[in-house]
Amino acid sequence: MKKLLVAVSALIVLMGCAGIPASGPVTKVNTDRSTDQSTVRYSPTGPAKNATPQEIIRGYLDAMLAYPVTTGTAASFLTPEAARDWEPSAGVEVYTQPQVSAPVAKTPMLKDGAGNIDKPAVDVHLDVVEDAQLDSHNRFERLSARKQFVFRLNQNKGQWRITNPQPGFLVNRKFFDDYYRPLNAYFFDGPGKRLVADPIYLPVGDQLSTALVSGLLLGPADLLGKTARTYAPVGTRLRTSVPLRTDGLAEVQFSDDLSSLSDGAQQRLSAQIIWTLRQVEEVTGVRITGGDNVLYPGNRGIQSIDSWANFGPKSGDGRFYGVQKGRVVELSAGNVLAVDGSWGKDARQAVSIAVDSGRLAVVAGGRNRLTVGSFDSDKVSNFSGKHFLRPIWDDTGSVWALDRQGSDTRLRIFEDTRFRQIPIGALAKFRVKSFALSPDGARYAFIADVAGTSKVYAGSVLRDTKDVVVSLGKPLLLQPNGTNFTSPRSLSWSSATTVTFLADEAAVGTQIFDSRIDGSYSNGGTASSGALLPDVDAVTLVTTGDGESIRYVTDRTGRTWLLRPGGVWERLDPIGVTAIAASSSSSLR
């Protein structure tokens, strides 16, 4: 029983409060940013007296859809020994099309612990289509395969009970779609310079704040090729759940004394917790205590939910630039203005640009030349290549440039007046059409032609302890079978865990689509996903990458279109702006 109580507590911490009604409609929250708790309650019943083995299995599945979450009812379908050893916090399997078989009697009969009483035993097969799973860190993995569970049942006091429950929980796809939300746990990169978002899924509910902090205490595991880190000391545990006061203050109370942590470690642990908890809409501030000590005791230890922005992803300065009539221009509040200096008179035949803190990286010369310079100087550095893609400024002030070397793709980073080539593994064999770096610098994404079809991929950027990029991790396909778009192009990042791109959809033409980097979903192309892009034959998309990003689109007739958060698409004048780019800010230089 003690082990069961521990498992129950762990499940509540990791899963929060979620469930599904026995009947009637379920209202789904359309935005993945909402963490509102559903008001629907569902309390499944335990085993009926003299229930058949098949009824026990069906009841067991139903019990795992309780809201608020509880393991007590599900455990009542197990033998006492199985309930004691069950590990409900081991993960979540998401299934469809469940089929429960007729029981198959097993011989010889099982015996009890004393070995002198025969007990009838049967096997019941549960066949499902395993759609997805969450591991013990709540990370999503998409699956699509049939799976069979073989449940052994025997009689306990004359009633059928399960002897071999699966590790973790089983939930159907409707339950998962209705109650789970994509969220992030925040860790640090190896050098401890920047926060890195680890995409996870958790059910909404009263225990969401507790589940998020508990997820941090699990650590980053293999995030970013095992180079990510946490500043929570090994073995740290929550003293209680994370309650929210009526004023929105979250009380995070650890059982361990944190006073021995250095100031830098306390800052970074605070940043991890606050960036993770700011996803809960009700949270307005956080107080963190370890034992009897308060982290940052000033102002009664209350830390603003907006604090520690210095550790967050690189953010743009809100400016957009482009090329018009052979000059570099700034797009500001719907106006097009030539920039100061020589670039405002001559864009040097630019077909693609990137801007960072007053500096430019320009692709020209039939995409075979990269020029790096600044607005206030005529001094530039020129580099040769073959079919350069749009360059990228990272948060250290370096320029990333992809081009072709023979039949392969290559990546070079321009640092301190020189190029350094980066090993990119499997990416070298892709014919890349569009490439982008995440705002936190932790991941890359690209669109490539594979067997005549364009696909979207993402992977990790691997750095050493001195924050030097050493290689790119293996890319993951973000476009699973069944997605409703084709011909993706012009990729950008709308947040640290979501890529955004143009693509075609049969009913509405070219629209903007989003894909989460864990491959869990792709959406767009409908009015419910935002303002529909007019039928303008869009060519290029640019976003600010800050979650609530401003979006610019250019079309084949030279027009520029602007979408502000919560607004509708606006056409800008005059026409003829190309090579559009969002200005970034290199905060880690």
N, C-alpha and C positions, 0 to 999 in steps of 0.2 A: 504493500500500500504506500509506503514511503516513496518508492521509485515512481509510482503512479502520480503522486502529488507533485513531485519534482517535474515530471513530464508535463502535467497539466499546467503548472506555472510557466514552464518554458514555452509551451504552445501559446498561451495567452500573451506572453511577452512578444513572441515572434510573429503571431498572426493577427493580433488585435481583435476587434469585435466585428464579425461578419456573419452573414447567413443568407438564407433564401426562404421566401414564404412557401407555405404548403400549397397555396393556390392563388390565383389572381395575378394581375399585371405587376411587373417590377419596373420601376422608373430608373433608367440608367443615366448617370451623370455624363454629359457629353464631353466635357473638358477633362483632360488628364491632370489638370492642375487642381481640380476640386478634391478636397478631402472631407467633404461634408459626410456626416454619418447618416445612414439610412434610418428611417423611423420604423421600418418593418421589423417585426419580431417573429421568430419562429422557434418553437420548442418541441422538437420531435419526442415521441414517447419511447420508452424502453421496450424490451422484448415482451411480446404478448405471451400469456401462459400457453404452453403446449404449441408454440410456434414451430413450423416446419423448418428444416435447414435452409431452404430457399428464402423463407420469410425472414430468417435471422440475417442473412446476407443483405437482403434489400433494406431491412431496418437499420443495419449497421452503416450502409452507404448513406441513408437518409439522415442518420444521427450526426454525420460529419458535416451537415449543412445547417447546423444550429446557429441561430443568431440571438443574442450575443454568443460568441464561440464558447464552447465547453467540451471537454473530453469525457465528462461523467457519463452522459447517455451512451456515447459510442463504446465506452469501456464496459458498460453493462451487458453488451453483446459478447463479451469475452469471458473465458474461464478466469478465475481469480489469479492463477499463475500467469496467464497471458496478459491480463490487465496490469499486473505488476511490472512486467518486462517490456511492455509496449513503449515505443519511442515516437510519439506523435509529432515531436518537434524536428524530426529528421528531414522534413521537406514536404512538398506538396506535388501530387500528380494530378494533372488535369485531363479528364477523359470525356469521350462521347460514346454513344451507341453501346451502352452496357447491356450485356446478356448474361443472365444467371441460369446455369444448367441445372438439370435434375441431379439430386444427390447420388453419389456412387458409394455403396457400402464397402468398407475396408475390412479385410481379414488378414491375419487373426485379430481378434478383438484386442483393444488396448487394455492395459491394467492400471490400477491406481498406484499411488506411491508405495503402498505396502506390497504391491505385486500379487494380490490375491483376489481382486474383484475385477471381473471382465466388464469393460464399458464399450457400448456400441460406438463406432466411429464412422463418419462419412466424409467424403470430399465433395465440395461444391466448386465448380469452375465459374469464375467471373471473366468474361471476355469483353474487352473494351478496345476502342481506338485511343491510344495514348496521344493526346494532342500537344501537350507541353508539360514541363515540370519546373518546379522551383527547387533549388538545392537548399542546404541548411543555412546558406547565406542569403536566401531569398532571391537568388539570381535566376533569370528566366532562360530556359532553353526550349526552342520549338522542336517538336517531334511529330511524326506522322507515321505511326506503325501500330499494328494490332498487338495487343499484349494480353496474356492470360494470367490471372491470379488463381491459385489453387488453395482454397481455404479448407483446412481440416477442422471438423467439428466433432466433439463428443459430448456426452451428457453429463451435466453437473446438477445433482439433485433432481434428476429426471427431466432436465431441460437442456435443449441443444445450445451449445456455446462454442465460439471460435477459439481455437488453440494457437493459431499462428498468424496474428495480424501483421500486415505489411508495415514496414517503417514509414512514418509520416502519415499524412492525410491524403484522402482521395476526394476530389471535388469535381463536379461536372463543369463543362465549359460555360454554361449559362451562369452558374454561381460565380465563376472566376470573372467573367466579363462584367457582371453586375456589381461586384463588391470589391474587387482588387483594383488598385491604382498603381501606375508606374511612378516611382519615386527614386530618390538618389540617397545613398549613404556617402558621406564625404570623408575622404582620407587625404593623406599628403603624398606627394611624389617623394622619391628617395632623398633628394637634397633638403626637403622640408621647406621649399620655396612657394609652392602653389598647391591649393586644394584640388583634388581630383574626384570627379563624380563617379560613383560606382552604381550603375542602374540596378534597381531592385523592384520587387513587387510586394505590396502589403495590402491587406484588407483595411478598409476604413473603419473607424469606430473609436470608442472612448480610449482604447489602449494604444492608439496609433503612435503617440509620442513615446510611450514606453517601448514599443516595438522598434522604433527608429533608433533610439539610444542603445537598446540591447543589441541591435544589428551592428552598431559601431564597435561594441565590445567584442564581437566575433572576430574583428580584424579584417584586413583587406585580402587575406588568402593569396591567390595567384594574380591579383589585379596588376595590370601593366607588367606582366612577366615577372611577378613576385618582387618588383622594385618599389611598389607603393608601401606606405607605412602608416601606423596610427600612433598617436601620442598618449593613448590610454595605457597605463602600465599593465603589464601582463598579470592576469588574475583579477583585475578590477571588476567588481560586481555592483549592480544597483542595490541600494539598501531597501528601497521600496519602488513601487511603480512611479511614473512621472506624472504627478497630478497637475492639472491646469486650474489656476484660480479664476474667479469670475472676471478679473481684469486682464486675463490672458497670460499671466506669469507662469512659466513652466519651472517647476522645482526639480532639478536633477540632483539626486542625493546618492553619492557613492559610499560604499561601506569602508573603502580604504582611505587612509590619510594621504592627501595629495600635496601637502605642504613641502615635501621634499623635491617636488618637480621644479626645475629651473623656470625662470620667468618665460623664456622662450617656449618651453614645453607647455606651460600653463596657457600661454596665448594660443598655441596651436591646438591644444585640446579644446579650448573654448571655441575656437573657430570651427573645428569639426562638428561640435555639438550644435552650435548656433546655425551654421549653414544647413545642417540636416534638419533641425526643428523648424526652420523658417518655412518649410513646405507645409506645415500644419497651419491652416488659415487662422485659427483662433489664437495662436501664440504671438504675443507682442513683446515678450522679454523672457530672459532665462536667468535663473540663479543656480550656480553650480557649487555643491559642497562635497568635500571629501572628509569623512569622519566628522570632526568638529570644526573644520576649517572651510572658509569660503574663498573661492577663487575670485580675486579682485573685489575685496571687501568694500571699496568705495561705492557710494550710492546704494548702501545696504546689499552690495553684491549683485545687483541687478545689471545684466548686460543686455543692451539693445539688440533686437533681432536683426538690425541693420549693421551691426558692428563687424569688424574684421574683414572689411571689403578688400583690404590690401592683399589678402591671401586668395582672393577670388579670381575667376577667369579674366583674361584680358578683355576690356570693353572698348568699344569704339568711342570716338568723340562726337558722334552724331552727324559727321560730315560725309558727303558723298561726292565723288569726283568722276569725271568722264572725259572723253575727247569729242570736240565738236569743231568742225571747220579747221582741222589741223592744229588745234591748240588744246591745252588742258584746262578744263573748266570745273567749277564747283557748283553742285546742285544744292541750293539753300532755300527752304520754304517755298519750293515751287519755282524759284528763279534760277537762271543759268548765268554764272559770272566767271569771267576769265580770271585765272590765278595771277598773282604778281610774279614778276621775274620773266626769264626767257621762256619758261615752260608755258606761260600764258600767251605766248606768241607763236611758239613752235613746239609741237608735241613729238617731234622727231619720228614721224610716221608710225606712231604708236597704234597697235591694234589691241593691246591688252595692258592694263596698268594695275599697280597696287600702291597704296599710299599709307604712310605711317609717320605721324608726328612731324609733318613737313618734309618728308623724304618720299621719293618715288622709285619704283622698280617698273620698267617699261619694256614690253616685248615689241619688237619691230623687225624690219628687214625680212619680210616673208616668214616671220616667226623663227628666224634663225639668229637673232641678236637680242641679248638682254642688256639693258642700260640701267645703272643704279646711280642716283644722284639726289639732289635736294632742290627745293623750290628757290632758295636764296643763293644758289651758287651755280655757275656754269660748269663746274668741274664734275665729271662723270666717270664711271668705270664701265667698260664694255666687255661683254663676254659672248663668245660664239657658241652655237648649239644647233640642234635640229628639231624644228617644230616644238618650240617652247609652249607650255600651257601657261595660263594666267599665274604670275608669281604671287608669293604669299610672304608677308612680314609676320614673324612670330613674336612672342612676348619678350624675347631677349634682344630684339632689334636686328635679327638676321633674316635674310631673304631665302626662301625655299623656291627652287626652280626645277620643274620636271621637264625633260625633253627626251629625245630618242638617241640611243647610241647603237648604231647598227639596227638590228631587229628588236632590241630590248628597250624597255623604259628605264631611265636612270633618274636619280634624285641627287642634286647638289645643293649645298647650303652655302650662301655667300656670307662670310664672316671676316670682318677686318680686312677688306680689299682682296680676299682670295676665296676661291671655291673649294669646298671639301665634299667629296662624293660619299654618299651614305649607302651601306648595304640595305637592300630592300626586299630580299628574299623572293617570295612568289610574285610580288607586285611587278617584278622586272618582265615577266612573261605576258602581262596584260597590255592590251592596246588601250591606254588610258585616254579618255576624252575630257574629263573634268576632275579636278583634285582640289581638296580643301582641308585645312587644319582646324581642329576644334578650338574654341576660345580658350580653354585651359591648356592647350598645347599637348594634351595627353593622348590624342587620337587623331587619325587621319581618315578621310573618306574619299571615295572616287567612284566614277562611272566608267565602265569599260565595255567594249564589244566582246562578247563571248559567243562564238558560233553564230555570228550574224545578229545577235540580240544584245541590246544594252542592259547592263545589270548594275546595281548599286551595292557597294561593299564598304566596310569600315574595319579598322584595326588599330592597334596600340602603337604609340611612339615610345621607344625604349631609350632611356637616358642612364648615364652613369651617376655616381655620387656627386660629381662636380657639375651636374646639370648639362652635360654634353650629350647631344643626340648620337647614339651609337648604331641604331638600326630601327627597322619597322617590323612590328609583329605580323603574324599571319592574318590576312584579311578574312572577314566574315561576310557572307552574303546577307544583305538586308532585304532582299526582294524574294520572299518565299513564294511558292506556288499558290495561285489563287489571288494574288494582288490584282487590283482593278486598273492598273495603269500600264502603259507601254512607252517605249522610247524615252527613258529618263535622260535629262541633260542639264547642264549648268547648275552644278551642285554647290550648296553653301551650308553653313551651320546656323540653326536658329537657337540652339542652346548647347550646353556641353554634352548632352546625350541625345540630341535629335538633329538629323540632317534634313535639309530642305532642298527641293529641286523642281524643275519643270518636267512635266511628263504629259502624255496624252491619255485621255479616257474617252471611251466611245461616245458616251451620251453628252459630254460637255466640252470636248475638245481639249486644248492645252490648258492645264491648270497647275497649281502649286501643290506638291505632295510632301508629306513628312514621313520619315522612317526613324524609329528608335534604334539605337546602335546595338541593342541586344537581339535584334531581329524579331521582336515581339509583335510589332504592328507597323503597318504603313497605312496612312489615311490621307484624304484630300479629294478634290474633284467634285464635292457636293456642297450645297449651300450650308449644311450643318457644320462643315469644317472651316467656315470662314467666307469672306466675300469672294464671289466668283470672278475670276479674271475674264475680262471681255475677250471675244474671239478676235485676237489681234496678231496671231501667228508669232507668239513670244519667242525670243531667242536667248536672252540672258537674264538671269535672276541674281540679285545681290541682297543680302540681309545684314543686319547689325549683329546678330548672334547673341543677343542678350535676353532671350526668352520671349519678350514682348517686342519683337524686332520690327523696325521699319523695313519695308520691302520695296525695291525698285525692280522694274522689268523693262527691257528694251524689246522692240519688235522689228520685223524685217523692213518696215518702211521708215525706220529711223525715229520713231516716236518713243517717248519715255513715259512710264506709268508708275505711280506712287501709291502705296497702300500704307496708311498709318494704323497703329493698333486700334482696333474697334471701328475702323472707318470703312470707306468704299474706295475702289480704285479711281484715281484721278489721273487725267492725262496732262502732262506738262508741256509748256511751250517755251522756247521754240523747239523744232524738231531737229533730228540729226545728231543726237548724242549717242556715242558708242563707247565701248571699252569701260563701262561703268564699274566703280569699285567703292567700297565703304572704307573710310579712314579708320585705322586702328591706333591703339596707344600702347607702346611697349613699356609696361610697368616694371619689368624686371631687369632693365638694362643697368 
